[in-house]
Amino acid sequence: MENESSVTPTGGDGDADFLALHARREDLELELTRAEQRRQFGTDPDEVAKAAEDERALLAELDAVMTLIRGAEYQRMPGARRW
């Protein structure tokens, strides 16, 4: 798949961290899908409640990871400001 964004790969040490963030995002999205399915299709009320709690926690963590990814993507852009 081609890079469709204006983000330029740096080839530096930050690549491993950048790729690790995306791997964590993928893991969270999979866990989130499973929690959502448990919540929607569960038959045990306790399990459904637990799945809803898991879903909320995973969404919060996914939001944090996405924020880190957005920051990392910005830093990888040519001429990005470092503060």
Residue pairs with C-beta under 8 A, 6 or more apart in sequence:
3 9
5 73
6 77
7 73
7 76
7 77
8 76
8 77
8 78
9 15
9 76
10 76
14 72
14 75
14 76
17 72
18 69
18 72
18 76
21 65
21 68
21 69
21 72
22 69
24 65
25 62
25 65
25 66
25 69
28 58
28 61
28 62
28 65
29 62
31 54
31 58
32 55
32 58
32 59
32 62
35 51
35 54
35 55
35 58
36 51
36 55
38 47
38 48
38 50
38 51
38 54
39 48
39 51
39 52
39 55
42 48
42 51
74 80
75 82
